[in-house]
């Protein structure tokens, strides 16, 4: 079995099914190919959030001027003068004015404020524990600066804000704590360097301590969102030994009534399950699986999407871990997911099933018994292209690892025509796995003396013409597979009574003691 990335394209699928097939390796390699499903930036959650002031447009200093009777304006020189002042009242006016400018919904002057040189002073105010109002306003301003691009976030981090924000998580003022959480979420969401720096500064135990029954729901939303940013699998990944400290908290948050909290908790769990079987097992040990499966029936797509991603990641693990998912009855929910109105849900549902059909034959049978083969084939026929590809993997994995009865059932369900229809696509990898699947269906048919029936099915749906055309394909694997199929099954005078041997590594379909009904199967 190929073990390097350079061999993946040429040998990946044809090495799935052999006499010593390792189901876990099969599933892991399957996982490698669809890593884009989990590494792609999700569209359901922003990595950074700006605290926008949606109050009516008024002079940013009108309230403060009334309070302090200080005639100030919102010009940058005046802001700088006030922020740098030794007078606490002037400091508050200056910081509040800057914060309000940065909180504008449109075109906040982030770079202008940065260039004014007040960011280090704002960071200094984070330590003003005796003045919570000043501390809060400074934290809010810095939160909005850190919601910008990486260069803008860098200014905040290099001014020493992160350890100050972490210290603020133990403040007695709830609004100060919440603003610090928000700022740290933005910083951690910028990328792995600042995420790991925040972890090094002790953010995780401080965050975990904030998850308690009396914490306001609005604050729990920011806490959960920040946890999800800390768990994100970017290169390099965060230390699992460190981030798994949030698992007990996530196991609580996923049961919360607020959908935004649940959504971000599920995203965090999806990141934590994205990796080794050890990572997956740690999540399973936290007891969250039943709730994740329950959320697969949710009508709230913001909860459904990350829950499906997490469950999909779990079935990339060992056969035993996959079986835990099946034992919850999860497969009963997938018919709905495979026919969901959102193509992305269809795609990830098909991807999840493809990892189940990469498992043991009794797990393949569970997919069949749940009635999922027809809707998967329907995705192959009618789905958007990315969903079609995942459906192809689901069916070709079944054909690779299933017994003869399971393969026959899949043919009877109608997989041949969509296989043949998809032979015109540009993606070589998908063409290869389809040709391999057709080869293996014909291989199974030869054991039942039904080759002519399958050949007729292929020919009637235009597959023969497409396979003949692929004999001129520039890719060597495609060319060899097409040539082999034509030579063995569609050339005049071939002996269909013999089980063919594929020169490109066809799979063994059933053990030697496989019994076949006396009348054979009807293709």
N, C-alpha and C positions, 0 to 999 in steps of 0.2 A: 504493500500500500504506500503510495507516495507520501512523503513526510515533509516535504519542503514546499514553500509557496511557488517556486518555479515549476513544480510538477503539477500544480493544482489544476490548471486548465486542461492538460493533456490526459490526466489519468484519474481525476477526482471521482467521477461517478462510476466508471467502469471498475474501480477497485472497491466499490462498496460491498458487493456481494461476492464473497468467495468462501472457500471451505473453512477459513478461520476468521470469518468476519467478526470484528469487535464492534458491537452496537454502540458503545459509548464513543468510540472514535468516529464512527459513522455520523453520529449526531453532532459531535463537536465539529467535524469538518463541514457538516451541513450548516452549523452555526457560523462558521467562518465566512461562508459565502454570503450570508444575509446579514453580516455585521452592520451593514448600512441601516438596517431597520432600527438599530439601537444607538448607533453613533450619530445618525442624522440629528440636526437640531430639532427639537420638538417644537411644534407650533402651538401647543396647548399651554406653555408656560414661558414667560419671559425670564431670561437669565438675570436681567436687571430691571429695577423698578424705580421710577422717580416719584417722590412725594409731591404731587401737584396740588397747589392751592387753587381750589375751584370757586373761591369767593368772588363776588362781583368786582370788576375792575375799579379800584379806588386808589387814591394816592397811597403808596406803600408805607408812608410815614404818618398818615393821618391819625391812626389810633395811637401810635407811640408819641406823637407830638402832643396829643391831648393829655396823655398820661404823664409825660415828663416836662411838658411845656418848653420843649427845645425846638427851635425853628430850624429843622434840617430838611434837606432834599435828598433825592435818590441818586444823585450824581456819584460816579465812582470815586472821585477825590474826597467827597464828603463821607462816603462809606468808609474809605481807608482811614480818614482822620478819626472818625468815631471808633472804629475797631481798634485802632492803635492807642486810643486815649487811655489814661489812667483812671478815668471816671467810670465807675460801673454802670451808671445810667446811660452814658454816651456809648459805652461798649455794647449794651443791649440794643440800643437803637441802631447802631451800625450793623451788628450781626443780623438783627431782625430784618433790616432793609435788604441786606445781601441775600438773606434766605428767601425773601419774597420775590426778589428778582429771579432767583434760581428756581422758584416754584411756578413761574409762569408756564402756562400750558404750551405756548408756542415760543420757539426760539429763545430759550433761557440763555443768558450770556455767560456760559460756563468758562469759556476761554478768557473772556474779559475779566472775570473775577479772579481767575488763576493768575493772569498777568499782573493784576493789581498787587499781588504779593501777600494777600491776607490769609492764605490757606494755613501756613504755620501758626498764625495767631488763632485761627479758628480751632485748630487742633489743641492749642494750649488751653483754650476755654473748655475743652472736654473734661479737664481736671477741676473745673470750678464746682466742686461738690457742695459748696455752701450757697451756690446760686443756681438752682435747678433750671430756672427759666433761661439763663444765659447758656447753660450746658445743653439744654434741649435745642435751643435755636441754632447753636453751633453744630450740633449733631445733625440737625435737619439740613442745614446748608451743605455740610460735607457729604451727607447721603446723596443729595442731588448731584453734586460734582462727581461722586463715584459711580453714578448711574450713566455717566458718559462713556466715551471710548477708553481704550486701554491707557493711552497717554494721560488722559484726564484723571483716571483712577490712580495711575502711578504717582501723580503729584500728592494725592491724599495719603497713599501708603508710605511714600518716602518722607512725608512730614511727620511720621510717627503715630498715625491715627489708630492702627490696628490694636496694639496693646491697650491703648486708652479706651477704645470701644469695648474690648473684652472686659476690662475692669468695670466699665459702666453697667455690664450685665448684672452686677450684684447691687446696683443702686436701689435705694428704698423708694425712688420715684418711678412709678410704672411707665409713665410717658417717656422718660429718659431711657429706660430699659428697652422699650419698644423701638425707639429711634435708633439705638445702638444695634439692635438685632437687624433692623432694616439695612443700615449702612454695611454691616458685616456680610449680609446676604448679597449686596451689590458687589462688594470686594471679592468674595469667594466665587461669585458668578463670572468674574472677569477671566479666570483661567486657572490652570493647575498651580502656578507659582504662588499666587496670592491666596488661593484656597489652602494650600499646604502651610503657608505662613500663618494664616488664621488658626489652623489646627494646632500648629506649634505654640501659638500664643495662649492656647487653652480654651478655645471657643466651645469645644464639644461638651465637656462636663458642665460648663456654665449654661449652655443652651438646655441640656437635659434637665438641669435643676429648675428651669422655668416651666416645664410641662407639668402643670398641676391643676386641680379642679377649679381653683379660684382665678386662674389666669383668664382675662377677657378674651373672647373669641377673636376679636380683631388682632390681638397680640399673638394668639396661637397661629393665626394665618401666617404672620411674618416669621414666627419661629419655625414652623413646618417648612415654609418655602426656603428659608436659609439652610435648614437641615438637608433639603433636597439638593441645593447647590453644593454643599459640602460632600455629598455622596456621588456627585456626577462622575461618570467614568470618562475622564479625558486622559490623554497621554502626557505624563505618566498618571496612572490611577492613584487615588488616595490610598493610604495604607488601610487595608481592610481591618486589621486588628484595632486600628484607631476608630474608624467610622462605624464599626459594628456596635460601638457603645450607644449609638442612637437607636438600635433595634428595639429595646424595651419601650422607648418613647413612641416609636413609630407604630408598634403593636397596639398602643393605646389610641393614638391619633387616627388610625385607619378606621376605628369604630366611632369616631366623632360624628355628631349630627351635621356639622357644617361641611358642605360639599367642597369648598375651597381647601379646607384643611385635609379632607380625605384625598382629594386629587393630588396635592403635593406630597402627602404621605405615600401614596401609591407610586408617584414618580421616584421618590427616594428608594422605595423597595425595588422598583424596576432597575435602578442603577446598582443596587447592592446584589441583585441576582444575576447581573451581567458579568459572568466570569466562571470561575472554577466551580467544581462540585462542592468544594469546601465552603465557598461563599454562599452557594445555594442552600446548603444544609444549615448554615447558621440562620438564614432567613426562615427556613422551614421550622427550625427548633424554636423560633420566637412565637410560633402558633398563628401566623397571619394568613396561612393558606386558605382556610375556610372563608374568611372575609373577602380575600381577593377573588375567589371563585364566585362568591355571592354577588360581587360587584360586576361580574360579567353579564348579569341580567339588568344592570342599571340603564335607565333611559338618559342619564346624564353623561354625555360623551366625554366630559372632562374627567369623570371618574372612571368610566369604562375603558378609555384608551390606555392610561397607565396601568390599570389592573390587568388588562389583556397582555400588555407588554411584559409585566412581571410574571404572569402565568406562563407566557411563551418562553421566557428565559428559564423558568424552572424546568420545563420539559426538554431543555437542551442539556440537562444534567444526566445523571446515571439513569438506567432503566428503573431502579428502585425509586428514585425521586420522581420520575415520570409517572410511575404507578400510583404514587401518593396523590397526584393530581387526578388521575383517572378514578381513583377510589372515592373522590369527593362527588362524583357524578358530573364533573365539569363538561364532559363531551355532550351532554344533553342540551347545553346552552349554545353550542357552536353552529347549529343549523341557522339560528337567528343571526349570529354574527357573520356567517358566510353570505347572508342575503341582506346585510345591513345597507342602509342608503349611502353610507360613507365608504368610499373605495378603500380608504386607509384601514378601516376596521376589517373589511373583507381580506385585505392583504395580510394583515397581522394574524387574523384568524387562520388563514390558509398556511401561513408560515408556522404557526403553532402546531397545526395538525401534521405538517410535513415532518416535524421533529418527533411526533408520536409514531408516524408510519416508518420512521427510521429505527424504531425499536424492535421489540420482540413480536413474534407472530400473534400472540394473544393480545397484544396492545393494538396491532393492526386490526384484529378481529373486533376489538372494542370500537374502533372508528367505524367499521362496517356496520356493526350492530346498532350504532347510534344514528344510522341513516345519513352519514356525512358524505359518502362518495358522490351521490347525485348533485348536491349543492356545490361540492368542490369542482366537479366537472362543469357545472354551469358557470362557475367563475372562470374556468379555462375558456369557455365559449364567449361569455358576455362581459367579463370584468375588464377594468382598465389594465394596461399592460403589466404594471408592477404587481397587481393582484394575480393576473394570469400566470406570471412566472412562479409565484409562490404555490399556486394550485398545481402547476406542472411538477414542482418538486414533491408535493404531497402525493401525487399519483405515481410518479416514477420511483419514489422511495418505497411505496407499497409494492410495486412490481418487482423492485430489487430484492426486497426481503420477505415478501409474502409467499405462502404456499400456493399450490396450483389452484385450489378452490378459490382462494382470495383473488388471484389474478384473473380467473375466469369471471368471477363476479364483477370485477372492475371493467373488464371488456364488455360484459353484458350491459353494464350501466352506461356505456357509450363513450369510452375514453379514446377510441381509435380516431374518430373524425376530428375532434379538436387537436389531438396530437398532430395529425396530418396538416390541418389548417395552419398550425403554428410553425411548420417547417419553412415558411417563407420569411420569417423574421430575420433580423440582422445579427442577433446575438448568438455567437458561435456556441457558447456554453450551453444554452438552452436547446439549440438544435441537436447538440451532441447527446444530451440526456434523453431527448425524445427519441432519437434514432436508437439509442441503447434500449430504451423501454420497448420500442417496437420489435427489436431483435429478440428481446426476452419474452415478449408475448408469443412471438412465432416459435421460439424455443419451447415454451410451455405447450403450445398447440401441437407441436410435433410429438409430444409424449401422449397426446390424446387422439392422434391421427386426424387433427382438425386444421392442418396448415392451410389447406385449400380454402376453407371457410374464412380464415383470417385474411389470407391474401386477397380474397374477393372483397372483403370489407375495406381493406386498404385501397384497392384499385377503384372501387365504386365511389369513394369519397375524394378521389383525385390524389391520393397519397403516392401512388406509384410514380406518376409523372414528376412529382416534387422530389422524390427520392432519386429518380434518374437524373434530374437536374443537379442534385447535390453531388453527383459523381464528378462534377467539374468544380466543386468548391475549393477555394484556395487553402482552407484549413485541412491538414493531413488527417486528423481524427474524423472529421465530417466525411471527407472523401472515402476513407477506409471503411467506415461504418455503412455508408450508402452503398459502396461497391459490394461489401459483404452481404448485405440484405438482398440486393438484386441477384447476386451470384448464387446464393444459397436457396432463395425462396421464389424468385420470379424468372429464373432462366428456364428455358425449355429442357425437359428431360431430367429435372432434379428429382432425387429420391427423397420424398417427404416422409418415408417410414423411418428414417434415421434421425436421431436427435442430433442437430447440427452442433458443431463446435465453432464458436466465434473466434476469429483471429485477433480480436481486440478485447477479449476477456469477458465473455458473457457470464452471467451469474449462474450458480447452481440454484435450482428452484425448490427442490424438496429433498428430504432425506431419502436414503435408499429404500426405506420401508414405506414410502408414501403410497397409500392405496388410492385407487381411482375407481369410481363406480363402474359397473360392468358396461353400462351404456355410454360411458364417457360424459362429458359436459357439452352443452349446446352453446357454441359461440354464436 
